[in-house]
Amino acid sequence: MGDSRIFGYTSKMIEKALDVSARRHNLITGNIANMDTIGYKPRDLDFNDTLNRAMAGKEPDYIAKTHPKHLPVQGEDSFAMPGENSEDVDIYHLDSVNIDTEMMHLMENNIKYRTVVELRSRKSTITNYAIDEGGK
């Protein structure tokens, strides 16, 4: 299926975009959960930059097991998505997480996620249409 035109670059891009969106969602909700933690610095990642880095990297042909008891790895990411400290907060203030900013980031991420899911749905519809030979 690696050389298939049906499940090619677009499907990989959609898969990676969903992974990036899920990672960003986890970072944002972690920020909201820690909003009362003194000294906590909010973390975030740039969706576009992370997706571009994910798509630029060549995926490995195999993943080596380092121990005989390790389970076989399937679908493990070939790129890292570390969170970064956000610059929109005042680190000298006790409540460094701004709930309005975090909710705005959450809504923005939700819109991107829903857009990618819609792309995946349309790709599936096109594939189903092609399998049915255009509806005869």
Beta strands, then each sheet from edge to edge (+ up, - down):
strand 1: 43-44
strand 2: 84-85
sheet 1: 1+ 2-
end
